[in-house]
Amino acid sequence: MDAPNSTPDERTPPAAAPNARGPRLREIPLRLVIPNLITVLAICAGLTGIRLAFENRYELAVSMVLLAAFLDGIDGRIARMMKATSKFGAQMDSLADIINFGVAPALVLYVYVLDQARSLGWIAALIYTIAAGLRLARFNVMADRETKAPWQSEFFVGVPAPAGAALVLLPVYIGFLQFELTLPFAYASAVYTIVIAYLLVSRLPVWSGKSETSHIRRDLVFPMILGVVLYVALLMSFTWEVLVVTVVLYLCSLPIGARNWHKRYGTLTIGEESAEKGLSEIDRGV
């Protein structure tokens, strides 16, 4: 029975306590989930490539590894476009990279050709995977630094891991062109794998193409677009031939990029240090 002087507005029901129903789950915007979903798809592609390699479906295996590299290349850009970058996404992306660009290419290459070289082939695969992990760790350390050298927006230190994954599969591309997989070819592939591993952890300045100061002349825009269309068309029609040529051209461009770095930044200063000394500091910081 209600008190004589009470009114319905003065009553406080027991269920009105603020935490009576427990903590409320925080809702996450959908735009924050999409980049992470792309990263998960990239992991699935890389792991599926490993499975296909063990099933001797090598062309599909390589295609899945390259698809993983493509997805990894767009997830960060999509996150920035959608303003959905987060520390969780960055950590997720790093874990995906070691699978897609370290483990998956090494195992696909080993199952396809390096196993013929026996212990040397396995050692080469191990060295490449470890080098990819070191390369990714160095990239994360450099990205977290508050002060960065001017050239770091335009050049990588060492070949980036996604490019390394595409480069190290060159023996597989050649094999798809009906090249006989002999024992000397297997040993040569092992040596080549170790060379790519070295390029990953080297201090070689590699042009990144991400500089905001890079521009293209207006009259070259349409020819460049047509060139990209032609490249994609050739890639769809002559996939392995185009990939072999692409790898060779990329490797040939590395000395040119390093020469441009030394020409533009080798004699400039970063604070009180030369650019060359600043490059050495990066390694000591790791």
N, C-alpha and C positions, 0 to 999 in steps of 0.2 A: 504494500500500500504506500502511495506517495506521501511525502511530508505535506502538511497543510499549506505551507507557504511556497512550495516548489512549483515551478512551471516546466513544461516539456523542454524549453530552450535551455534550462539550467542543468538538465541531466547530462551526464557524460557516460556513454555506453562503454563497457569494457573493451570492445573491439576497436575503439578509437585510438588506442595506444600506437605511437608512431612505428614501432618495430614489431607489431603483433603478427604481421604476415611474413616476417623475415626480410633479409636484404633483397633489394630489387636489382635484377640483373641489368647491367648497362647495355643499351642497344648500340650496335656497331653499324655505321653507315655502309651501304653496299659497295660504295666506291673504294672503301678500304680493303674489301675482300677480293675484288677482281684481280689486282696485281699478284696477290698471294696465290690465287687460284691458278694463274698462268705459271707461276713458279712450280706449283705442285704438278701441273701438266708436263713441265719440262723434266722434272724428276722421273715421272712415269715414262716419258719418252726415252730417257737415258737408260733406265733399268730394262725397258722393253728391248732396247737395242742389244743389251748384254744377252738377254734370253734368246733373241733371234740369232745371235752369233753362235751360241751353243747348239742351236738347231740347224746350223749350216745354211741359214737364210741370210747371207752376208749383205746382199744389196739392200734389203730392208733394214738390216741392222745399222748399216752406215747411214741410211736415210733417217733413221730415228735419232741417231746421235747428232746429225746435222740439224734436224728439227729441234732438238733440245737446245742447240746453240742459238737457233733463231728465236725461240721462245725466251731464252735468257736475255737476248739482246733487246727485246721489246718490253719485257716486264717492268724494268726500271723506267724506261721512257713513258710508258703508260701510267705508271705511278706518279711521275712528275707532272704529266699532263692533267691527271685527275686530282692532283694535290692530295695524293693518298700515300705519301712516303711515311714510313714508320721504322723504328728500330727493330721491331719484330720482323718486318719485311726484309730489312737488310741482313739480319742474321739468317733468315730462311733462304735468302738468295745465295749467301756464302756457302751454306750446307749443300745447296743444289749444285753449285759450281764444282765442288770437289767430286761429286758423282758424275756429272755430265761431261766435264772437261778433263778429269783425272782418271777416274776408275773406268768409265765406259769406253773411251777410246783405247785405253791400254789393253783391256780385256778383248775387245773386238779385234784389235791388231794382233794380239797374242794368239787367239784361236785361229785366225786366218792364216798367218804366216810365221810369226815369231816362235811358235812351238816347235817348228822344224830346227831352229837353232838351239833347242833344248835349254840348258841352264843360261846361256848367254841371252837368249830371247826373253826368258823370264826376268833376268836381272835388268835388261833394258826396259821392260814394262814397269818394273818396280821403280826404277830411277825416274822414268817419266811421271808416274803417278805422284811420287814424293815431290818432284820439281813443281808439278802443278799445284800441290798443296802449299808449298813455300811461296810460289808466285802469288797465289790468292791471299795468303797471310800478309805478304808485303804490301799488296794493294790495299788491304783493309787498314793497315797501320798508316799508310800515306794518306788515305782518305780521312782518317780521324784527326790528322794534325790541324791545328788552328791556323798556323802560318804555312803557306805553301809557296814554292818558288814559282815565278811567272811562267816558266816553261812547262810546268806540270799540267796545265790546262790544255796543252797542245801535244805533249809527248808522254808515252808510257815509259817506264823503266823495265826493259825486257819485253819480250813478245807477250801479249795478253793471253790469258788461258783459253778463251774461246777460239782465237786464231791458232793457238797451239794445238788444240784438238783437231781442227781442220787440217793443219799441216802434217801432223803425225800420221794421219791416215793415208798419206800419199802412196805407200806401198800397196794398200788395198785398192786404191783407184787404178793403179797400174795393173794389178792383177785382174781387175774387171775388164781390161782391154785385151784379154786373152794372152797376157804375158805368162810364160811358164814359171811356176813357183819352185825354182830349184833351190838346192841348199845354199849356194853362194848368194842367191837373192835374199834368202832368209837372214844370212849373216849381215849382208849389206843393209837390210831393213833394221836389224838390231842396232847397228852403228848409227844409222840415220835417226832412229828413235832417241838415242842418247844425245845426238847433236841438237835435236829439237828441245829436249829437256834442258840442255845447257842454255839455249836461247831464252827459255822461260825465266830462268833465275839469273841471267846475265844483267849487266848494267847498261846494255845497249839501248840508246834512246830510239824509241819506235814511234813514228807519227801516229797520233790517235784519230785525227779528223774530227775532234770534238770542240776545237777552239771556236769561241764565239767571235773572234776577230777575223776568222777566215772568210773570205768572200769570193764570189765567182763573177766574172764579167757578165753583163746582161746578155751580150750576143752569144755567149756560150751556154746559156741555160737550156735552150731547146736541143742543141746537139748533145748535151750531157744526158738529158731525159731520153732521147732516142738511143743513146749508147747503152743506158741501163736497160731499156726495153729489149734491145738487141741481145745484150748479155743474158737476160732472163730467158729469152726465146731459145738461144743456143744452149743454155743450161738445161732446158726442158727436153731438147732434142738430142743433144750430145753430152749427157750429164758428166760422164767420167772423163771424157776428153777435155771438157771445159774446166773441170776441177783440177786436173793435172796442170793445165796451162796456168790456172789461177794461182796454184801453190808455187809454181816456178817463178811467176812474176812477183808474187809477194816476197819470196826469199830474195829475189834480185833487188827489190826496192829497199830492203833493210839497210844496206850500206849507204844508199842515197839519203834515207831519212837521218841516219847518224851523222852524215856529212853536213846536212842542213842544220842539225842541232849545234854541232861544233862551230859552224859558220855564224849562226845567229846568237848563240848563247855562251859559247865556249870562252869568250873574252869578256862577257858582261859580268857584273857582280850581283850577288844576292845578299844584301846587307853589306857585311865586310868580307864575305866569302865569295870565291869564284864559283861559277856554275859547276865546274868539275868537282870542286871540293864539296859543294852541296849535294851532288850526286853520290859521293862517297858517304856523306853523313846519313843518307837514307839507309844504306846497308848497315851502318853501325847502329842506327836506331832500331833496326829489326833485331 
